Amino acid sequence: MTICIGAICDEGKKVVASSDRMITITMPPIEYEHAIPKIQKISKSCIALTSGSALAHTDLCREAMASISGISAPSIKAIIDKIVECYIEQRKKKIEEEILKSRGFVFETFYPNLRNLPPEIGITIDSRIESFDFNLEILVAGVDGSGGHIYQIDNPGTANCFDSIGYGSIGSGWHHAVYSLIANNYTSSFPLNESVYLVYEAKKGLKVLLE
């Protein structure tokens, strides 16, 4: 079960994060734990935890890191904006590879010529583009001058801020982790030591809300 979780703590000043190392392949069905956790360091004070494709995040995170490398002490929101830009661009590249190029198109040529295509073809391709799942969730945890922050980025490149809740989780077991924190009445005011334990508890599923 995949669980990546992040929680703001210490009166909103710090962040605790944890991820699993599970790799799942559907065909043939293989599931194993990799030696490297699903955590990418984006900046000195920001990390990205990933769920879904074990490959899609690599180029995306590298591009995001490169795009902020020239910014001195970027805010977490600025980092999020860059990651979203990279997410959308990587998703577009994948759509071109899997849908458009085999038909002789790229984005720059498909939509200008859409009205010239037979409706059944154009509408079908457009529908596939709109519904294309990049199969990547990203949980971003970081600290800047305004405190700790948690963001979640999903297909097709939508970012949501979880600062007001104080925690977030992604992966197939995200609800188990969230239920555990709910059961503990978790808030971002919890001290660091207690937060570390509660995130560990939520990650391991040691306590789950049953009601």
ZADO-957630 format. One record per residue (C-alpha): z, y, x. Coordinates in steps of 0.2 Angstrom, whole numbers. Layout:
// residues N
<zz:Z; yy:Y; xx:X>
...
//
This chain:
// residues 211
<zz:0; yy:0; xx:0>
<zz:-5; yy:17; xx:7>
<zz:8; yy:31; xx:6>
<zz:7; yy:48; xx:15>
<zz:21; yy:60; xx:11>
<zz:27; yy:77; xx:16>
<zz:42; yy:87; xx:10>
<zz:48; yy:104; xx:14>
<zz:66; yy:106; xx:19>
<zz:80; yy:116; xx:27>
<zz:79; yy:130; xx:14>
<zz:60; yy:130; xx:15>
<zz:59; yy:133; xx:34>
<zz:54; yy:115; xx:40>
<zz:43; yy:101; xx:34>
<zz:45; yy:82; xx:36>
<zz:30; yy:70; xx:35>
<zz:27; yy:52; xx:36>
<zz:12; yy:40; xx:34>
<zz:8; yy:22; xx:34>
<zz:-5; yy:13; xx:46>
<zz:-13; yy:2; xx:33>
<zz:-32; yy:0; xx:35>
<zz:-41; yy:-8; xx:20>
<zz:-59; yy:-15; xx:20>
<zz:-66; yy:-20; xx:3>
<zz:-81; yy:-31; xx:9>
<zz:-76; yy:-43; xx:16>
<zz:-58; yy:-40; xx:10>
<zz:-47; yy:-36; xx:25>
<zz:-31; yy:-27; xx:26>
<zz:-21; yy:-24; xx:42>
<zz:-10; yy:-11; xx:50>
<zz:-18; yy:-1; xx:64>
<zz:-9; yy:5; xx:80>
<zz:-12; yy:23; xx:76>
<zz:-5; yy:32; xx:61>
<zz:-15; yy:42; xx:49>
<zz:-9; yy:58; xx:56>
<zz:-20; yy:71; xx:64>
<zz:-13; yy:86; xx:73>
<zz:-23; yy:102; xx:68>
<zz:-13; yy:115; xx:77>
<zz:4; yy:117; xx:85>
<zz:13; yy:118; xx:69>
<zz:1; yy:109; xx:57>
<zz:-4; yy:91; xx:54>
<zz:-16; yy:82; xx:42>
<zz:-11; yy:65; xx:34>
<zz:-26; yy:56; xx:27>
<zz:-29; yy:42; xx:13>
<zz:-45; yy:34; xx:8>
<zz:-60; yy:32; xx:21>
<zz:-53; yy:27; xx:38>
<zz:-68; yy:36; xx:46>
<zz:-72; yy:51; xx:36>
<zz:-58; yy:62; xx:42>
<zz:-62; yy:61; xx:61>
<zz:-77; yy:73; xx:62>
<zz:-69; yy:84; xx:48>
<zz:-53; yy:86; xx:57>
<zz:-62; yy:89; xx:74>
<zz:-72; yy:103; xx:66>
<zz:-57; yy:111; xx:58>
<zz:-48; yy:111; xx:74>
<zz:-63; yy:119; xx:83>
<zz:-65; yy:132; xx:70>
<zz:-47; yy:138; xx:72>
<zz:-45; yy:136; xx:90>
<zz:-49; yy:154; xx:93>
<zz:-36; yy:160; xx:81>
<zz:-19; yy:165; xx:88>
<zz:-5; yy:157; xx:77>
<zz:-16; yy:154; xx:61>
<zz:-7; yy:154; xx:45>
<zz:-7; yy:137; xx:35>
<zz:-17; yy:145; xx:22>
<zz:-30; yy:150; xx:35>
<zz:-30; yy:132; xx:41>
<zz:-32; yy:125; xx:23>
<zz:-47; yy:136; xx:20>
<zz:-56; yy:130; xx:36>
<zz:-52; yy:111; xx:31>
<zz:-59; yy:114; xx:14>
<zz:-75; yy:122; xx:21>
<zz:-76; yy:107; xx:33>
<zz:-73; yy:94; xx:19>
<zz:-87; yy:102; xx:8>
<zz:-99; yy:102; xx:22>
<zz:-95; yy:84; xx:27>
<zz:-97; yy:78; xx:9>
<zz:-114; yy:87; xx:8>
<zz:-120; yy:78; xx:24>
<zz:-114; yy:61; xx:17>
<zz:-123; yy:65; xx:0>
<zz:-139; yy:69; xx:10>
<zz:-138; yy:53; xx:20>
<zz:-134; yy:42; xx:5>
<zz:-144; yy:50; xx:-9>
<zz:-157; yy:64; xx:-4>
<zz:-165; yy:59; xx:13>
<zz:-171; yy:42; xx:7>
<zz:-181; yy:52; xx:-6>
<zz:-187; yy:65; xx:6>
<zz:-175; yy:79; xx:2>
<zz:-160; yy:89; xx:9>
<zz:-150; yy:101; xx:-1>
<zz:-161; yy:116; xx:4>
<zz:-176; yy:107; xx:-3>
<zz:-170; yy:97; xx:-18>
<zz:-163; yy:111; xx:-29>
<zz:-177; yy:123; xx:-27>
<zz:-189; yy:109; xx:-32>
<zz:-178; yy:102; xx:-46>
<zz:-188; yy:109; xx:-60>
<zz:-204; yy:101; xx:-53>
<zz:-197; yy:84; xx:-53>
<zz:-199; yy:72; xx:-69>
<zz:-183; yy:75; xx:-79>
<zz:-177; yy:57; xx:-78>
<zz:-177; yy:58; xx:-59>
<zz:-171; yy:75; xx:-56>
<zz:-156; yy:73; xx:-69>
<zz:-152; yy:56; xx:-62>
<zz:-151; yy:63; xx:-44>
<zz:-141; yy:78; xx:-49>
<zz:-129; yy:68; xx:-58>
<zz:-126; yy:57; xx:-43>
<zz:-123; yy:72; xx:-32>
<zz:-110; yy:79; xx:-45>
<zz:-101; yy:63; xx:-46>
<zz:-101; yy:58; xx:-28>
<zz:-84; yy:53; xx:-21>
<zz:-81; yy:57; xx:-3>
<zz:-66; yy:45; xx:-4>
<zz:-55; yy:55; xx:6>
<zz:-38; yy:63; xx:2>
<zz:-29; yy:75; xx:14>
<zz:-11; yy:80; xx:14>
<zz:-8; yy:95; xx:25>
<zz:10; yy:99; xx:31>
<zz:14; yy:114; xx:42>
<zz:25; yy:128; xx:46>
<zz:20; yy:146; xx:49>
<zz:29; yy:163; xx:48>
<zz:33; yy:162; xx:30>
<zz:40; yy:144; xx:31>
<zz:35; yy:126; xx:27>
<zz:20; yy:122; xx:17>
<zz:12; yy:107; xx:8>
<zz:-6; yy:106; xx:2>
<zz:-17; yy:92; xx:-5>
<zz:-36; yy:92; xx:-3>
<zz:-46; yy:81; xx:-14>
<zz:-64; yy:77; xx:-18>
<zz:-75; yy:88; xx:-20>
<zz:-65; yy:100; xx:-9>
<zz:-51; yy:106; xx:-20>
<zz:-35; yy:112; xx:-12>
<zz:-18; yy:113; xx:-22>
<zz:-2; yy:120; xx:-15>
<zz:14; yy:110; xx:-18>
<zz:26; yy:123; xx:-10>
<zz:34; yy:126; xx:-27>
<zz:38; yy:108; xx:-30>
<zz:43; yy:105; xx:-12>
<zz:34; yy:89; xx:-8>
<zz:18; yy:80; xx:-11>
<zz:11; yy:62; xx:-8>
<zz:-6; yy:54; xx:-7>
<zz:-12; yy:36; xx:-7>
<zz:-12; yy:21; xx:-18>
<zz:7; yy:21; xx:-18>
<zz:9; yy:40; xx:-20>
<zz:18; yy:38; xx:-37>
<zz:32; yy:27; xx:-30>
<zz:35; yy:40; xx:-16>
<zz:36; yy:54; xx:-29>
<zz:47; yy:44; xx:-41>
<zz:59; yy:41; xx:-27>
<zz:61; yy:60; xx:-23>
<zz:62; yy:64; xx:-41>
<zz:76; yy:51; xx:-43>
<zz:85; yy:60; xx:-29>
<zz:83; yy:77; xx:-37>
<zz:74; yy:83; xx:-21>
<zz:71; yy:101; xx:-17>
<zz:65; yy:111; xx:-2>
<zz:83; yy:117; xx:1>
<zz:89; yy:100; xx:7>
<zz:95; yy:99; xx:25>
<zz:83; yy:92; xx:38>
<zz:93; yy:76; xx:42>
<zz:95; yy:72; xx:23>
<zz:76; yy:75; xx:21>
<zz:71; yy:64; xx:35>
<zz:81; yy:49; xx:27>
<zz:74; yy:53; xx:9>
<zz:56; yy:54; xx:15>
<zz:59; yy:37; xx:24>
<zz:67; yy:30; xx:8>
<zz:52; yy:36; xx:-2>
<zz:39; yy:29; xx:10>
<zz:48; yy:12; xx:11>
<zz:51; yy:11; xx:-8>
<zz:69; yy:8; xx:-6>
<zz:73; yy:18; xx:-22>
<zz:62; yy:20; xx:-37>
<zz:65; yy:29; xx:-53>
<zz:64; yy:16; xx:-66>
<zz:67; yy:26; xx:-82>
//
